[in-house]
Amino acid sequence: MLSGATTETAGAVGEGSVHRALVTEVARVRAATPGRPPRVLDVGGGSGAWAVPLARSGCAVTVVDNSPNALAALQRRAREAGVHDLITPVQGDVDALAEVVPQGGADLVLGHGLLEVVDDAAAAVSALAAATAPGGAVSVLVVGRYAAVLARTLSGRLAEARAVLTDPDGRFGADDALRRRLDAETLRGLLEQGGALRVETLQGDGVLDGWVPGAVRDGGPAAARAVSELEDIAATASPLVEIATRLHALARRSA
């Protein structure tokens, strides 16, 4: 359940807004606790797309995933990156997170590509919050509903577009690989409903860059910078956040 990232859920780890938010949070933890490495828990982290870069930055990362194959790939990747000693793979599921990791033990908890595939999103949020140390943060990255509507409309799949727009969970039918797609308001409500978390950052990931024509993308370093700068501005522009391919939120657990 935690490993099968679809094209929609998969997000590249680069120098974008999500990456910068995590770097800022790790720096905050490091400044507050200079005597130890920041403790990161990556739930559904698969083969380590986020875990390995975080370990390279000096974090101690525990990756919980229910796929033995994904965890084996994680270990290979960690060894190749020279951070094997900083990454702990644990086979488990968010439904039983308390059984495999200490409660309140992580400075930063990641649930990227998680809430759209679990059976009970509210229960998953509660589990992520419970695993977070007081004052720590939960980072979630989810598929955006309205980007899916636009993409299907532009490709002529109008019945699917209508279904994603009108279905309570943003699904296009029984064959949909995702259990839900979220908009910004729904995501904020889901994270804050239990009272343990307060959303500090809610931004888009992949707001406009997916709509940039290929000819512009191939225009060299200057064009790449222009696209990146435009995306940075759009990531927090409230009308545009809703059409982001993915929505990213960083929520703080009460101290």
N, C-alpha and C positions, 0 to 999 in steps of 0.2 A: 504493500500500500504506500510505503514511503519512498520507494526508489524509482518508480516508473514515470519520470518526468516526460511530459508531452512537449510538442513544439511550442505550445502556448506557455507551459509552466517554466520551461528552461530559460534561464537568463544568463547572459554572459557576464563573467567576472572581469571587469575592466577598471577604468579610471572614472566611471560615471558617478552619479549622485548616491547610489547605494553604497558603493565602495567607499566614498568619502565619508558618508555617515558612520560606517563601521570603523574607519580609521580614527575619526574624531572620538567615538565612544571608547575605543581601545586606549587612546591617549588619555582620556579622562580617568579610566580605571588605573592606568599605570601611574598617573600622578597621585591618585588617592592611596594606592597601595604599592609603593616603590620597592618593597621587599620581596615581591613575588610576581610571577608572570600573570597576566590577565587570564581568568578561567572562562573558556568559551564552551558552550554546549550547542552542537549542531544537530538538530533533530530531523531525521530524514536526509542527512547530508550526503548519502550515496558515496560516490567515489572521491569526494573531497574537493569539489570545485571551489568551495568557500573555505573549507577547513585548512587546506594546504597553504594558501596565501596567508591566512591568519597565523598559522604556525610559523611560517617564514618571518612574520613580523614579531615573533617571540611569545605568542600566546600558547597556553596549554589547552588543547582542543580535544574534547570528547565528542565522537560522532556516533549517534544512535541511528541504526538503520536495521530494517528487518530482512535485508537481502544479504546472504553470505557472499554472493558474487561481488556485490557493490563494495562490501567491506574488504574483500581480498584485493580488489582494484585500488581501494583507498590505501591499503598498506603498501602496495607496490609503488603507488604514486608518492607516498610519503618518504619511502626509502630513496627513490630517485631524486627527490627534492632535498634530501638530507635532514628531514624533520621528523623522522620516525619516532624519536624519543619524546616528541611533544604532542603526538596524536595517539589517542586511545580509542580503538574501535569497540563498539558494544552492539551486539545484536539485540534488538528490541523494537518496541512499537510505542508510539505516543499514547496509546490507550493504556499502557502499563508502564509509563515513564518512571513513576515513583519506585518501581521495583528494580530498576536498573541503574539509576543515578541518584545521588544525594539530593534531597529537597533543599532548596535555598542555597545551592552550592555554586552556582554559576554567575559570574559578573555580567555575561552577555549570552543570551539564548537566541539561536537562530531557528526560525521555522519558515524556510524559503521553499515555495512550491508545495506547501503542506496543507494549508487550510482548504484548498480547492479539491483535495482528494480524500480527506478523512471522512468517516461516517458522520461524526458529530463535531462540528467546528468549534462550538462553544466549549465542549469538554476538552478539546485539544488546546484551546487558549488557556483554560484553567490549568492544564498540566504544564504548559510552558511557563506560566506565571509562578506556579508553585516551585519550579526548578530554579527560579531566578532569585539571587540574593537580594535582600532589601536594598533599595537604591539602585539595583541593577536594571538592565534594559532587555527588552524582547524585540527582536527584529523580525518582521514578517514581510514576505514578498509574495504577492498573489496575482492571479490573472485578472485583468480588468474587463468588466462586462462590456463597456461601450466600444472599446477597441475591437472586441470580437464582433460586435454588431456592424461596425464600419467595414471591417475586413471582409465579412461575408456579403455585405451589400455590394462592395466594389467588385467582388468576384462573381456576382450574379446569383449567389445562393440566398435568395430573398426569403424563402420559407424558414431557413435556419436563422437568418438575421432577425426575422420577426419573433421566432421562438426565443432566442437569446434575450431579446429586448423585453418580452412580456412574461416569460417564465419567472416565477418567484426566485428560483435559484440561478437564473441565467443559463439554463441548459437548452440545447436544441433538440433533445429527444432521448429515447432510451439507449441509443448507441453512443451517446456523448461519453467520452473518457473521463470528463470532469464531473464532480458532484455539484459544483457551484462556481460561478464567477461573481466577483464583487465590484461594487462601486465604492467611492471614497466614504460616503456616509455610512454604508453598511459595514465597511471594514472598521471604521472608528467605533461604531456601536458595538460590534462584536468584541473588540479588544477591551473596551471600557465597561462592558455591562456587569462584570462581576465586582468591579470596584477596586481590584488589586492593581490594575494598570491604568496609566494615564498617557494618552498619545501625545508625544512631543513633536514628532515629525510625521507628516503624511505627504508623500511626493510621488511623482510619476517616474517610471523607469521605461524608457522607450516611448516617449511622448510623440516626438516629431521625426526622429531619425529614420523610422521605418517608412516614412512617406517621402523621403528625399529621393529624387530620381537618380538612377544609377550613374548617369552621365556626370552629375554633380559630384557624387561620391568618388568617381575616378579622376577628379580634378587635381589630385596631388595634395601635399601637406596643408596648403592654405585652405583648400576646400574642406579637408577633414577637420581643421581647427574651427572653421566657420560652423560646420554641422555640430561639433561638440559644444561650442559656445551657445548656439541656439538651443540645443537640447538642455543645457544647464539652466537657461532662463525658463524654459517651458516646464521643467520638472516641478516647479513650485507655483506656476501660474494657475490660479484656481479654476478658470474655465477649461484649461487644457489638461489638467491632471486627469480628468475623467476619461479622456481618450487614450491614456497611456496603455501600452501593451500590458504592463504590469504596474501594480500599485505597491509602494513600499511604505511601511510604517515602522517607526521606532517608538516603543511605549515603555515608560518608566514604571518599575514596581515601587509602591510606596515604601518609604524607609521605616 
